[in-house]
C-alpha cells in the first residue's frame, strides 16, 4: 500500500534537477527538468563543466567532496547552493550527491539531484530528518540499476507476488527486469509478445485480468499453469506523446485493487517513464560521447596516415566498431562513372568471394542511383532487394544492411556498407553516424591523394634541381673543353705541318717516310677525337652513313685485340651477318665501343670473360651488347656513372667522361643505352640504335 510520505517523495522528485559529471567536473548529462530550468540545450552538455553551474567556493567544495567519496573517507551530505542559469540568473537548490560507477564497478562520475528551495518547508524538514529517505526512481540514471529498482519498488508498494518491466525497443518489446519469477528460459516471452502489450502501449490505459486461466494468450503458459499466477494488472509507462512500455504486476491469489492503488500506479508509471527517459537520455549522451570520441580517434588516425591502403583499413574497421556491425565494406568507382570495386572490407564475411563487390553490389548500386542512404532491417524479405536480383544477401544470410553514399573529391562515387546477421533496429541516428564517417573517409582519401600529389611535385622539383646541377656541370665542362681544344689544336697543327714538310722533303726510298706517315695519321686521329669530345657539349658535325653493325663491332674488337690478349680476357662473340644496317657516324660509334671495351677490361684486372653480341632489337632497332664478369658497380654509384667527371678508377686512369659522352653520342643517333650491374658479378651494357631497313 502506498504511504503518504512515499507519494510526497514521488511528487517532489518528478521536478528534480538531475545532472551527472565526471571526476574532473565535466558535465555528461542534464535531465529534461535541468535543461528547462537552467535554459540549456542537450548539445550544450558537450562543453559544460560543473564550474559553469556552481559558484567558485561551492565548485571547489563539490570536487573536494567527490575526492573524499572516491577514497571512501566520507558519505555525501546535502548542501545548499545556487545553480547558475544560462542567462546569468540563479536558482537556489539543495543538492544530494552520489557516485556513479562504470561497467567494472569503478567510480567514474557523480550524480547530483537538486531540489529548488526557498524557506524550509515541512517536506524539507522531513527530508532532513535523521532517518534515511526512501530512494526514488529519478535519482537513478543507470538503466542497469534503474530497471530492477522499478520492479522492486512496485512489488514493495503493492505487495505483488511478481512484477515485470516490459520495454518498447524499436518496433518490438523486450523484458527489462523482473522480480518474483525464476530467471532463465523463455518464461517471460509471452509478456513481451502478447497482443495486450501493444494495446496497452497504444491506448495508454491500464489492463486488469481477473482470471488468467481464462485468458487466451496467457492461460496456457507456464506462468499460469506451473507458477500459479491468477491475476494481472498492467500499467502503461508513458509521458505525453511518448510510450516506454508497461509494468505487469502478477498475483497468485484473488485480490481487489483499490482506487488509491490504481492512482499510485498511474503516478508511479509516470515517474518510471520519466526515469526511463532520463536513463535513455543519459545512455544516449554517453553513446554519443563515445561515438564522438571513436570518430575523433579514427579521423585523427586517418589524417595522420599518408598510406591510402592503411587509411581504408582504418575506415572499415572503425565504421564496424561504431555501428556494432558484423561486417563492413568501402566500395568506389574505379574512375568517375566506371565500374565498382571493393577498396576494403572487414568482419565475418571476408575474405570476399571471387567477383563479390562489398557486401551487396545491388544495394550499393541502388544507393548510388538514388543518391540517398539505403537501409533494410529485414533484407531477406525486402522486395527492393528482390528486384535488384542480388543473391549475396540471401547467400550470406544478411538480416540488416545499411549503405551510405560517399563522394570523393576526384568525382568518383562510393558506398560505405555495414551489415548484420541478426535482427537489429536500425535507427536514423545510426545512418547519420555512418554519413559522418563517410565524409571522414572521403576527407582522409583526399588527404592521401594530396599528400601523394605533393610527393610527386617534390620529386619533380628534386629532378629539376638535379638536372640544373647537371646542366651546370655540362656548361662548366663545355667551357673547359673549348679552352682545351684551342690549347691542343695549336700544337697539333704545328706537329702536322712540320711532319708534312718533312715528308715532302724525304725521297720516296727513305725508310723514315713510314714513321712520318704514321705521325700524320695519328695526329689527324687526335684532332678528330678532340672534335668528338666537343660534340658532347655543343652541336658538332657528324658524318652519317649506312653502317653494318656487325662489321663495326668486329673492327672495334680487332683494334682492341692486343689489349684483350695482354689482360688475359676471354672473348665470346655472337655477331650474325644478316642484321639490318643502321644510320650512324662511324667515328663516334667506334669511340663508344672502344670506351665500353676499355671499361670492361678495367673491371677485370686479373682477366675474365667478355661477351659481345649484336641482334635484332624491338621496334626496328638493332641491339649491341657488351657484358663482363668483373667486379660490377656498387649500388651507391649506379646513378652517378652518367655524371661528367665521375669515376671510380684510380687517378690518371679514368677521366669520368666516357659514359656521359657515349650516352650523348647514342642519343644523337636516336638510340638509347642502359646498364645493368650487380656488385661482384659483372656488368652488362646494351645499346639500341635505329635500323635503316628491317630484314
Residue, then its C-alpha position, 0 to 999 in steps of 0.5 A: x500500500x502506498x504511504x503518504x510520505x512515499x507519494x510526497x517523495x514521488x511528487x517532489x522528485x518528478x521536478x528534480x534537477x538531475x545532472x551527472x559529471x565526471x571526476x574532473x567536473x565535466x558535465x555528461x548529462x542534464x535531465x529534461x527538468x535541468x535543461x528547462x530550468x537552467x535554459x540549456x540545450x542537450x548539445x550544450x552538455x558537450x562543453x559544460x563543466x560543473x564550474x559553469x553551474x556552481x559558484x567558485x567556493x561551492x565548485x571547489x567544495x563539490x570536487x573536494x567532496x567527490x575526492x573524499x567519496x572516491x577514497x571512501x573517507x566520507x558519505x555525501x551530505x546535502x548542501x545548499x547552493x545556487x545553480x547558475x542559469x544560462x542567462x546569468x540568473x540563479x536558482x537556489x537548490x539543495x543538492x544530494x550527491x552520489x557516485x556513479x560507477x562504470x561497467x567494472x564497478x569503478x567510480x567514474x562520475x557523480x550524480x547530483x539531484x537538486x531540489x529548488x528551495x526557498x524557506x524550509x518547508x515541512x517536506x524539507x524538514x522531513x527530508x532532513x530528518x535523521x532517518x534515511x529517505x526512501x530512494x526514488x526512481x529519478x535519482x537513478x540514471x543507470x538503466x542497469x540499476x534503474x530497471x530492477x529498482x522499478x520492479x522492486x519498488x512496485x512489488x514493495x508498494x503493492x505487495x505483488x507476488x511478481x512484477x515485470x518491466x516490459x520495454x518498447x525497443x524499436x518496433x518490438x518489446x523486450x523484458x527489462x527486469x523482473x522480480x518474483x519469477x525464476x530467471x532463465x528460459x523463455x518464461x517471460x516471452x509471452x509478456x513481451x509478445x502478447x497482443x495486450x502489450x501493444x494495446x496497452x502501449x497504444x491506448x495508454x490505459x491500464x489492463x486488469x485480468x481477473x482470471x488468467x486461466x481464462x485468458x487466451x494468450x496467457x492461460x496456457x503458459x507456464x506462468x499460469x499453469x506451473x507458477x500459479x499466477x491468477x491475476x494481472x494488472x498492467x500499467x502503461x509507462x508513458x509521458x505525453x506523446x511518448x510510450x516506454x512500455x508497461x509494468x505487469x504486476x502478477x498475483x497468485x491469489x484473488x485480490x481487489x485493487x483499490x482506487x488509491x492503488x490504481x492512482x499510485x500506479x498511474x503516478x508511479x508509471x509516470x515517474x518510471x517513464x520519466x526515469x526511463x527517459x532520463x536513463x535513455x537520455x543519459x545512455x544516449x549522451x554517453x553513446x554519443x560521447x563515445x561515438x564522438x570520441x571513436x570518430x575523433x580517434x579514427x579521423x585523427x588516425x586517418x589524417x595522420x596516415x599518408x598510406x591510402x591502403x592503411x587509411x581504408x583499413x582504418x575506415x572499415x574497421x572503425x565504421x564496424x566498431x561504431x555501428x556494432x556491425x558484423x561486417x563492413x565494406x568501402x566500395x568506389x568507382x574505379x574512375x568517375x562513372x566506371x565500374x565498382x570495386x571493393x577498396x576494403x572490407x572487414x568482419x565475418x564475411x571476408x575474405x570476399x568471394x571471387x567477383x563479390x563487390x562489398x557486401x551487396x553490389x545491388x544495394x550499393x548500386x541502388x544507393x548510388x542511383x538514388x543518391x540517398x542512404x539505403x537501409x533494410x532491417x529485414x533484407x531477406x524479405x525486402x522486395x527492393x532487394x528482390x528486384x535488384x536480383x542480388x543473391x549475396x544477401x540471401x547467400x550470406x544470410x544478411x538480416x540488416x544492411x545499411x549503405x551510405x553514399x560517399x563522394x570523393x573529391x576526384x568525382x568518383x562515387x562510393x558506398x560505405x556498407x555495414x551489415x548484420x546477421x541478426x535482427x537489429x533496429x536500425x535507427x536514423x541516428x545510426x545512418x547519420x553516424x555512418x554519413x559522418x564517417x563517410x565524409x571522414x573517409x572521403x576527407x582522409x582519401x583526399x588527404x592521401x591523394x594530396x599528400x601523394x600529389x605533393x610527393x610527386x611535385x617534390x620529386x619533380x622539383x628534386x629532378x629539376x634541381x638535379x638536372x640544373x646541377x647537371x646542366x651546370x656541370x655540362x656548361x662548366x665542362x663545355x667551357x673547359x673543353x673549348x679552352x682545351x681544344x684551342x690549347x691542343x689544336x695549336x700544337x697539333x697543327x704545328x706537329x702536322x705541318x712540320x711532319x708534312x714538310x718533312x715528308x715532302x722533303x724525304x725521297x720516296x726510298x727513305x725508310x723514315x717516310x713510314x714513321x712520318x706517315x704514321x705521325x700524320x695519321x695519328x695526329x689527324x686521329x687526335x684532332x678528330x677525337x678532340x672534335x668528338x669530345x666537343x660534340x658532347x657539349x655543343x652541336x658538332x658535325x657528324x658524318x652519317x652513313x649506312x653502317x653494318x653493325x656487325x662489321x663495326x663491332x668486329x673492327x672495334x674488337x680487332x683494334x682492341x685485340x692486343x689489349x684483350x690478349x695482354x689482360x688475359x680476357x676471354x672473348x665470346x662473340x655472337x655477331x650474325x651477318x644478316x642484321x639490318x644496317x643502321x644510320x650512324x657516324x662511324x667515328x663516334x660509334x667506334x669511340x663508344x665501343x672502344x670506351x665500353x671495351x676499355x671499361x670492361x677490361x678495367x673491371x677485370x684486372x686479373x682477366x675474365x670473360x667478355x661477351x659481345x653480341x649484336x641482334x635484332x632489337x624491338x621496334x626496328x632497332x638493332x641491339x649491341x651488347x657488351x657484358x663482363x664478369x668483373x667486379x660490377x658497380x656498387x649500388x651507391x654509384x649506379x646513378x652517378x656513372x652518367x655524371x661528367x667527371x665521375x669515376x671510380x678508377x684510380x687517378x690518371x686512369x679514368x677521366x669520368x667522361x666516357x659514359x656521359x659522352x657515349x650516352x650523348x653520342x647514342x642519343x644523337x643517333x636516336x638510340x638509347x643505352x642502359x646498364x645493368x650491374x650487380x656488385x661482384x658479378x659483372x656488368x652488362x651494357x646494351x645499346x639500341x640504335x635505329x635500323x635503316x631497313x628491317x630484314 
